[in-house]
Amino acid sequence: MTSGDLRQRVLTGSIWSILAELLAAGGRAISYFFYARLLTPNDFGVVGFCLLWISLFPFVIDNSLSLALINSKDESQRVYSSMFFLNLALSAAGIALLILGSGWAADFLHDGRVRWLLPVMGIQILCNALCGTHIAIARRRFQFRSLLPVRLISSLFSLAVGLPLAFAGFAYWSLAAATIAGGLSQLIAAWVFLPWRPSIVFDWQRIKPLASFASWASVDMGISWLIMSGGGFFLAFFLGEHELGFFRLADQLDITIMSTIFGPLLPVFYSAFCEVSGDRIRSARLFDRFNRVAAILALALTGSILTIAYPLESLIGAKWHGIGGLIVLNVIGDGVFYMTAVTPWFLRANGDARTVATMRVFYLLGLVLAYALTAPHGLRPFLYGKLAVEISIYFVSYAVIASRLSVSALRLIAGQMPLILALSLSAAVSVKIAVVLSVSNGFAALAAGLTVFGLGYGGFVFLKEREFVADIFAMLAKRLRPAAAE
């Protein structure tokens, strides 16, 4: 595949992926506002605790097998079908473990509701297994337009089920029902809109070469799950479901907004990295381009969330008092994380899943130490500890990628400093304006704060990166009409 063809496929895939996520994220953002007004921190906490366990299986099983399938050079139906049934078998074993462990999980949180919630919400694991291979094949083939209705239908059905139940007073069960509805609707949509169908075959010899990659990827994904979910377990143990509910709402807000862009982009980047994995020069150029895009977007989203944090607190009610400051601390750490989000995908695509897993191990150890020291002292110290580890990993990530590309880590980091400075100055002004206005009118505070931040940070990016931005927009304009016609 030529550089021009790859660029067009990446851009087209990005367009459709981001469009799907933007449409879905708008509904999710609105839903969190209503859920927060209708439900209590305890409701968010107990469902969030169950989701900590349930999310393990898609991370370890679906993601690792999908990454191995996308990276594989074997595109045969026997390989695809064998991976489908392997995923299904492993997920069934995961559901059995979830059911057997539900009593222990309930005792851990000291909340009997977990005993029933966890097995019921485990239905989502089976749904993911039954459509995970379909989605992986579509990503491998850059069929991101076909994934748009799948993503959109899943989000809409989740909202259509969860919100009415919340208004009807079903409390935490409304969140559980929304999760199950999203999984079931994604399963049905994937089988309707994605053309691949499994054959009744399981050929271990054909998929055995993928085992080494998949095993390291599963270690990577398992550690990633611990990194994302481990903090919740510490909070549940030391502070209880009320504080866990505060953290979950703040964290879900960040994840919803960040993943709206990075969720669809990173799989496109990974597919592109896989295409050029044998060419060191093209790989390095592609990393540089994607990493610049990631830094610009991560800082833009971070500043936007910083700006809306306090107006949102004033809008969702007194029972969530103090969540604005928690959102601020949490999103700064998440912004630092996403500035290096391209690195692990680049390493995986180049067959270096072992390095990614090793990095994750050290990351996890740092978090465990920070959480153990800070969680007993409250949610705010906990978030300070999380931020300190994120900053440390930022430097480690660039040291690793610099050694792979034979460039200076300091040069890579120094190249991002002007953007970080622009973010800091723009966000400082916009947050101050939003805080002052939120006392009288939360919606006016949102509008004014975002406008000020957009003009400040956006203007700097346009001046500093105008040639790069112009190149991106030129490619976008060139591909929008053909993409829409496909």
N, C-alpha and C positions, 0 to 999 in steps of 0.2 A: 504494500500500500504506500503510495507517495505521500509526501508531507502535506500537499494540498488536499488530497482525499481525506487524510486523517483529520486535518484541521476542520474540514467541512462536516465530517461526521461528529467530531467533538462539539462543534458549535450547534449543529442541529439537535444533537442529543441534549445539550445543555438547555436549549430553548424549551423543548418539550418537557424536560424534567423540572425545570424551575417553574414553568407555567402550571404544571400539575400541583407542585408543592405550594405555590402562591394561592391557588384556588382553595386548596385544602386548609392551609394555615389560617386564612381569613376566618373560616368557620371555627377552627379550634381556638383562636384568640378570643373570639366573641363568647365561645362556650365557657372558657375559663373565667371570664368576667361574671357570667350568670352563675356558674357553679360556686364561685367564691362568695357571692351574695346570698345564695340559697343554702349552702352547706357550711359546716363548721370545720375548724382545723383538725378535729378528731376524725371526722369523716374522711378528709383527705389523707390523714395519717394512716388509718387502718387499711385503706385500699392501696395507698402507696407502698405500705409494707408488703402486701401480697404481690404487688407488681415487681418489687425488688427480687423476689424469688422466681416469678414467672419469666422475667426477662432474661434469666440465665440461659434458658434452653434455646431461644432464637439466636442469642449471641454465640454460644459455643457450637451448636449443631448447624443451624441454617446458614449462618454467616461463613463459618469455616469451609463447609462443603461448597457453598456458592463461590467463594473466592478461589477454591481449587478448581472448580468447573470452568470459571471464566479464564483462569490462567492456563488451563490444559490446552494442548495442541490437538487433542483427539476430540473431534466433533461428532462422533458416531451416535446413533440412536441407542445402541447397547450401553454406552457409557452414561448417557443422559438418564436412561431408565434405571440403570443400576444405582446411580446416585440418588434418584428419586426414592427408591425403596430403602436404601440405606438411611436416608434422612427420616423416612417414616418410621422405621424400626427404632432408631435412636430416640426419636421424639416420643414414641409410645413408652419406651423405658423411662424417659424423663417424667412423663405424666404419672406413671406408677410411683416413682420416687416422691413426686410432689404430694400425692395422696397419702402415702405412708408417713411423710414428714409433716403433715399439716398440724397434727396434735403438738408436736415439738415446737413448731413455729408459733402456735397460739400461746404456749407456755413462755416462749422467749419474750413476746410482747406483753404477756399477761392480759390477753384479750381473747375471749372465747369465740368472738366473731370470725377470727382468722381460720378456725377449724372448718368452717363451712365455705367461707369466701374463697380460700385458696384452691380447693378441688374444682369448684364451679368455674373460676376464672381460668383454670388450666385448660379449658376447651380451646383457648386461643393458641396454645402450643400445637395442637393437632391441626388447626386451620393453617398455621404458618408452614407446617411440614408438607401439607398437601398442595401448596402453591409455591413453595420456595424455589423449586427447580425451574418452574415456568418463568419466574421473575429473573432468575440467574441467566437463563438462556436468552431472554429478551435483552438483558444488559450486555451479554457477550456479543450479541449481533447488532448492538446499537439501536435496538427497536424501542427507543425511549418514548416515542409517540404512542405506542401501543400500551405503555404503562400508565399514561395519563388517566384514562377512565378507571383503571384499577385503583389507583391512588385516590382519585376523587370520590368514587363510589364508597370506598372504605370509610373515608372521613365523614361523608354526608350521612351514611347510615348510622355511624357511631353517634353523631349529633342528634339524629332523628329519634333515636331510642333513648339516649341518656338524658337530654334536657327535659322532655315531657315528664319522665319519671322523677327528676329532681323537683320540678314544679309541683308534682303530685305528692311530694313529701316522702319519697322512698329513700332519701338520704344517701348513705354510702352504697346502697344497692344500685342506685342510678349510675354511679361511676363504674361499678362492676359490669352492669348491663351494657354500657357504652363500649367498654373494652371488648366484650364478647361479640357484640354486633359489628364492630370494626373488623375483627378477625374473620367472622363468617362471610361478611359481604366482600372482603378482599379475596377470599377463597373462590367464591362464586364468580366474581368479576374476572379473576385471573383465568379460570377455565373457559370463560366466555370470550374474552378479548385476546388472549394469547393462544396462538395456534398449536403449540406443541402438545402432544399427548404421550404418556408413557406406554411402553410395551411391557408385556408380562415376561420380564427377563431380569436375571441378576447374574452378572458376570464379574466375579471378584477379580479375576486375573486382568480384566481390562481396566478396572479402577484402582488396582493395587499401586500402580506408579504414582497416583495422586495422594496416597496415604501419608507419605512423609510431609509433603507440603500442607495437607489438611491437618495433620497432627500438630505441626508447629503453629498453624493458623488457629487451631482450636485453643492452644495454650494462650496465644495472643488474645483471642476473643474472650476466653475465660478470665484472663487478668483484666481485660478492658471492662468486663462486667463488674468485677470486684472494684475497679477504680471508680466506675460510675455509681455503683450501688453500695459499696462498702460504707460510705459515710452515713447512709440511711440506717444501716444496722447499728452503728455506733450511737447514733442519735436515739434510735428506738430503745437501745439498752440503757443508756445513761439518762436520757431526758424524757422518753415516753412519746406517745403518738401525737400529742398536742404540738410539741416542737417539731416533730417529724412532719406534721401537716404543714407548718409554716415553711419548712425547708422545701417540701415537695412542690408547693405552689410557686415559690420563688424560682426553683430549679426548672420546673415545667415551663414557666414563662420564657426563661432564657433558652431552653432547648427548643421550644416551639418556634421562636423567632430565628435562632441560629440555624436550626435544621431545615428551615424553609429554603435556605440558600445552599447550605453545605450538604444537606441530606441528598439532594439530587445531583449536585455537582461532583462530589467525590467518587461515586461509581463511574461517572463519565470519565473523570481523570484516570481512574484505575484502568478502565478498558483501553484508554489511549496509551498509558504507560506500558501495558502488556503488548500493544501492537509494535512498539519500538524498543522493547526490552533488550534486543540483541545489538542495538546501535548506541554506543556510549555517548557520542556527540549529540544525536537527536534526543536521547533521554535527558541529558543535562539541559539542553535548550528548553525542552518541554517542562522540566521541573521549574526552571527559572520563571517561565511564563505563568504557570499555574500557581506558583508560590506568591508571585506578585499579586495576582488576582485574589488569592486567599487572604493576604494581609490587608488589602484595601477593603474587602468585604467584611472581614472579621472586625476591624476597627470601626467601620461604619455602623454595623449592627450593635456593637458594644456601646457606642455613643448614643444610639437611638434608645436602647434599653435603659441606660443611665438617665436619660432625659425623661422617660415616661414613668420611672419608678415611683416617685412621690405623688404625682397626680393619680396614678392607679390606686395607691393606698387610700387616698381621700375618696375615691369613687366606690370601692368595694365594701366599705363599712368599718365600724369601730372594732369589730371582733378580730380584724386583721391589723390592728395598730402595731406599727413598728416594722411591717414587712417591706416598706420602701427601702430602708437602710440595708436590709438583708438582700434584697434584689441587687442593690448597688455592689455590695461586696462579692456576691456570687457571680455576677456577670463580668466583673473585671477578671476573675480567674478563668471563666469560660472564654473570654476574649483572647487571653494569653494562650490558652489551649488551642483554639482554632487557628491562631497565627502559624502554628506548626502542623496543622492537620494534614497537609499534603505529604509530609515526610513518610509516615508509615505506609501510605498507599504506594508511594514510589518504591520503597524498599520491598514491599510484598510483590509488586509487579516484576521486580528484577530478581525474584527467587530468594530474597533475603528475609523471609518470614522469621527466621531464627533470631536475627538481630532485633526485629521489632518486638518479639516475645521477650527477649532479654531486657530491652529498654522498659517494657511494661512491668517486668518483675521489680526493677529498681524504683520505678514510679510508684508501684503498689506499696513497697516497703516504706517509702517516704511518707505516703498518705497514712498508712497504718500508724506509724510513729506520731505523725502530726495529730491524727484523730484521737489517739489514746491520750495524748497530752492535753488536748484542748476540749474535746467533747464533754468531759465532766464539768467544765466551767461555764457551759452555755453555748447557745447557737452562734453568737457573734464571734467569740474566740475560735470556735470550730471553723468558721468561714475564713478567719485570718490564717489559720493553719493551712487550710486548703489552698489559699492564694500563694502562700510562701512556697509550697511544693510545686504549684503550676509554674511559677517563675523559674524555679530551679530546672525543671524539665525543659523549659523553653531553651535554655542555654545548652543543655545536654543534647537536645534534638538537633540543633544547628551544628554542634560539634560532630555528631555522627554523620549528618548529611554532607558536611564539608569534607570529611575524610573519604566519602564515597565518590564525590565529584572532584576531588583534588583542588578545592578552592579554600579561601580563608573564611573561617567561621565569623571572625570579627567583621569582615566585609559584608557578609550576608546580614548580620545583625545591624550593622551601621546603616545599611540601606533602608532599614525599616524605621530608624529613629525619627526622621522628619515626619512620617505619618503618625507615629505615636505622639509626638509633640503637638501636631495639629489636632489630633483627637483630644488631648488633654486640655488645650486652650478652648476649643469649641465646646466641649462637654461642660467645662467649668461654668461658662457663661449660660449655656442652655439649661443646665440643672438649676442654677440660681434663679433664673426667670421662672422655670416650672414650679419650683418650691414656693416662690412668692405668690404666683397666681393660683396655685392649687388650694390655697386657703379659702378663696372665694368661689372659684369655678374650675373644677377639675378638667373639664373638656377644653376650656380655653387654655389652660396650662399645657395640656397635651399638644394642641395645635401650635401655640407660640414657641414652646420649647423645641419641638421637632423642626420647625421652620428655621429657627436660629442655628440649630446644630447643622442642618442640611446646608444652609448657606455658608457656614464657616468651614466645616470639614469638606463638603463637596467642592467649594471654591478652591481650596488648597489642592485637593486631588487633581482637579482639572488643570491647574497651573503647573503642578509638579510632575504629573504623569500624563500631560496632555497628548504626547505622541503615542504613548501606550494605550490610553483610553480611546484616542481617535482610531487606532488600529483595530481595537476590539469592536467599536461601533461600526467601522467600515465592513468588517467581516459579518457583523450581525445584520446590517442592512442588506448585504449581498445575499444572505442565506434566509432571511425572513420569508420572502415570497416563495422560494422553492420549498422551504420547510412546510409552509402552510399548504402547499399544493400536494405534498406527498400523501 
